[in-house]
C-alpha cells in the first residue's frame, strides 16, 4: 500500500508546485516592483509608531514581567500583522478574481490538478511571498537591536505558520464572496483585528470582557506567539498559540477545498 501511495503523493506534490510556479511566471509579466512594494507597509508602521510614538510612550512591561522598549513591543506585532495581511490579500483578492471572474481554475481542473492541489498550491505561493517579507523585516529588527539573531531565526517559521493559517482563512472566505463590494467588509474586519489584537497596547489594558474577546481572535494568538519568541517570555501558552493556528489552518483548508470542488464542478 505504501509503495502504491508514494508515486501518487509525488505526483500530487508536483502539481502543487506547478500551481505555485504559475504565480511566479505571472509576477514576471507585471514586474517585481509590485512584489517589493508589499514589504514596505510594516516598515512604515515600525518607524512611525514603534519609534516615533515610542519616544512618548516609553518602555513596556510584558506578561512575564520583563521590560522592553515600545519599538521592541510593537515590532513583533507588525510582523504578525504583515503575515496576516499578505496572506489575506493573496488568498482573497487574487484568489477570488482567478476563481469567479478570470475563470482560471476552470481551465486548471481540465488537467489532472484537483481542488485541494489548487488550494495548497496557491497557499504555498502566498507563503513563499510572505516568508520573504518576514525575513527582510526580521533582518531589520536584528539590525536595530529589537531582537537577537537566534530569536529571529526561530520567529521565521512561526510567521510562515501564521501566513498559512490566515491564507487558508482567506481562501475559505473567498469562496463565499458574491462580488468585489464584499471586500469592504473584509477590510473592516482586518483593520479591527489589526487595531485590537494586542498590537499597540497589551490586551490587559482593556476591560475584562473585551480582553476575552481579543484573546480568542487569530491575530492575537499570532502576535502573542511572535512577541514571546522575539521579545521574551516563551512558555506553555505558546503551545496553545501554535495549536490554535494549526487547527485554524487544517479546518479552513479542508473547507476551502470542499467549497472549491462544489463551485467549480457544478
SVG drawing of the C-alpha trace seen along z (x, -y; Angstrom):
<svg xmlns="http://www.w3.org/2000/svg" viewBox="-24 -62 46 64">
<polyline fill="none" stroke="black" stroke-width="0.4" points="0.0,0.0 2.8,-2.4 4.6,-1.6 1.5,-2.5 0.8,-5.7 4.2,-7.2 4.0,-7.8 0.6,-9.4 1.9,-11.7 4.9,-12.6 2.6,-13.4 0.3,-15.4 3.3,-17.4 4.5,-18.1 1.0,-19.5 1.0,-21.7 4.5,-23.1 3.2,-23.7 0.2,-25.8 2.6,-27.8 5.1,-28.2 2.4,-29.7 2.2,-32.7 6.0,-33.3 5.6,-33.4 2.6,-35.8 4.6,-38.0 7.3,-38.4 4.8,-39.8 3.7,-42.6 7.1,-43.4 8.8,-42.7 8.0,-46.3 4.6,-45.0 6.3,-42.3 8.7,-44.6 6.2,-47.2 4.2,-44.8 7.1,-44.7 7.1,-48.4 3.9,-48.8 5.2,-47.1 8.4,-49.1 6.4,-52.4 4.4,-51.4 7.5,-50.3 9.3,-53.6 6.3,-55.9 4.6,-54.3 7.2,-51.9 9.9,-54.5 8.1,-57.9 5.3,-57.3 7.6,-55.1 9.6,-58.1 6.5,-59.4 5.3,-56.1 8.5,-54.8 9.1,-51.2 6.5,-48.4 6.2,-45.6 5.5,-42.1 3.3,-39.4 6.4,-37.7 7.4,-40.9 10.3,-41.8 10.6,-45.4 11.2,-46.2 11.2,-49.3 8.0,-50.3 9.6,-49.6 10.5,-46.1 6.9,-45.6 5.3,-46.8 7.8,-45.2 6.7,-41.6 3.0,-42.7 3.8,-44.4 5.5,-41.2 2.4,-39.1 0.0,-41.6 2.1,-41.8 2.0,-38.0 -1.8,-38.2 -2.3,-41.0 -0.1,-39.5 -1.7,-36.1 -5.3,-37.5 -4.6,-39.8 -3.1,-36.9 -5.8,-34.4 -8.9,-36.6 -8.5,-39.3 -6.3,-37.4 -7.9,-34.0 -11.4,-35.4 -10.5,-37.0 -9.0,-33.8 -12.0,-31.7 -15.0,-33.9 -14.0,-36.4 -11.0,-35.2 -12.2,-31.5 -8.5,-30.4 -9.3,-27.4 -11.9,-26.0 -9.1,-25.5 -6.8,-24.1 -9.3,-21.5 -9.3,-20.2 -5.9,-18.9 -5.1,-16.3 -4.9,-19.0 -7.6,-18.7 -9.3,-21.4 -7.1,-20.5 -3.9,-20.8 -5.1,-24.2 -5.8,-25.4 -2.5,-24.1 -0.5,-25.4 -2.0,-28.9 -1.4,-28.8 2.3,-27.8 2.8,-30.7 1.3,-33.1 3.5,-31.7 6.7,-31.9 5.9,-35.6 5.1,-36.2 8.3,-34.4 10.5,-36.7 8.7,-39.7 9.1,-38.3 12.8,-37.5 13.5,-41.1 11.6,-42.5 13.3,-40.2 16.7,-41.3 15.8,-44.9 14.7,-44.0 18.1,-42.4 20.0,-45.3 18.0,-47.7 18.7,-45.6 15.0,-44.8 15.6,-41.1 18.5,-38.6 19.7,-36.6 18.6,-33.3 15.2,-34.7 14.8,-36.0 15.6,-32.5 13.0,-30.9 10.4,-33.5 10.6,-32.9 8.9,-29.5 6.3,-31.0 5.5,-33.7 5.2,-31.1 2.6,-29.2 0.7,-32.4 0.6,-33.1 -0.5,-29.6 -3.4,-29.9 -4.6,-33.2 -4.1,-32.2 -6.4,-29.2 -8.9,-31.6 -8.7,-33.9 -9.4,-31.0 -12.4,-29.8 -13.8,-33.4 -13.2,-33.9 -15.4,-31.0 -18.4,-32.8 -17.8,-36.3 -20.5,-37.5 -18.7,-40.4 -16.0,-43.0 -18.1,-45.1 -17.7,-42.3 -14.0,-43.3 -15.1,-46.4 -16.3,-44.1 -13.1,-42.1 -11.1,-45.3 -13.1,-46.5 -12.7,-43.2 -9.0,-43.0 -8.4,-46.6 -10.3,-45.9 -8.1,-42.8 -5.0,-45.0 -6.0,-47.6 -7.4,-45.3 -5.1,-42.3 -2.5,-43.5 -0.8,-45.2 -0.1,-48.6 -1.2,-48.1 -1.4,-44.9 -4.7,-43.1 -4.7,-43.6 -5.3,-47.3 -8.9,-46.6 -11.9,-45.7 -12.2,-42.0 -15.0,-41.2 -13.2,-42.9 -10.0,-41.2 -11.6,-37.8 -12.9,-38.5 -9.5,-39.8 -7.6,-36.8 -9.7,-34.3 -9.0,-36.1 -6.4,-34.6 -4.3,-37.7 -3.9,-38.0 -2.7,-34.4 -0.2,-35.2 1.0,-38.4 1.4,-36.5 3.5,-33.8 5.8,-36.2 6.2,-38.5 7.1,-35.7 9.8,-34.5 11.4,-37.8 10.9,-39.8 11.0,-37.1 8.6,-35.2 8.3,-32.0 6.3,-29.4 3.4,-26.9 0.9,-29.5 2.8,-29.5 1.9,-25.8 -1.7,-26.9 -0.9,-29.6 0.6,-27.0 -2.2,-24.5 -4.8,-27.3 -3.1,-28.3 -2.7,-24.7 -6.3,-23.9 -7.4,-27.0 -5.2,-26.1 -6.5,-22.5 -10.2,-23.4 -10.1,-26.3 -8.0,-24.5 -10.4,-21.5 -13.4,-23.8 -11.9,-25.8 -11.2,-22.6 -14.7,-21.3 -16.2,-24.7 -14.0,-24.9 -14.9,-21.4 -18.6,-22.3 -18.4,-25.7 -16.0,-24.7 -17.6,-21.4 -21.3,-22.4"/>
</svg>
